[in-house]
């Protein structure tokens, strides 16, 4: 397999895991609401916080993707998604807010990584198989 094919398969798997991690709270929301005896409107607040965190994360990700490369930043994004789910264990309002911000703020960088990876692949005809956006491939 070529390096680019490995990178594309890795990004696909990363996006799949990240998507499951971001959708999982909505799937588990009925159980969580019953367990915590919380108001169902908190589900909307949670996803509002995740949207704000994702917006800010995507706006600031360009420099990090150029500096560290698309694959490395997608690995960090996947780690952040898992970290967001782990922070939810804290419980209460603090765990709720931290889970939304950590789990989706940094994880939103994966979208930019995908675009960078595909852009490098198409723009340069996959001659080098590079997954970085550094100056040697531009």
C-alpha positions, 0 to 999 in steps of 0.5 A: 500500500502506498503511504497516501492510501494508508493516510486516507484509510487512517483519516477515514477511521479517525473520522468514524471514531470521532463522529461516534464519539460526538454523537454518543451523548445524544444516543445516551441522553435518555439514560443519562437524563434519567440517571441524573434526574436532569432536565432534558433541555440540557441536551440542547445546551450540551450540543450548543457548547459543542458547536461553539467549541468546534467553531473556535477549534476549527478557526484556530487549527490552520497554523497547527495543521501546517506546523505539525501535519494533518496526520499528527493533528488528527491523532490529537483530535481523536485523543481529545474526543476520548478525553472529552468522554473521559472528563464526563466521568466527573459528573455535574455541571463541571464534567458536562461543560468540560466534556463538551469543550474538550471533546469537541473543541480540539476534535473539530480540527480533524475536518481541517486535517481531512481537507489538508490531506486530500488537498496535498494528495490532489494538488501534488499528484501524490508524488511524495506521499507527504501528509504534511502541509510544510514548505517542501511539498508546496 
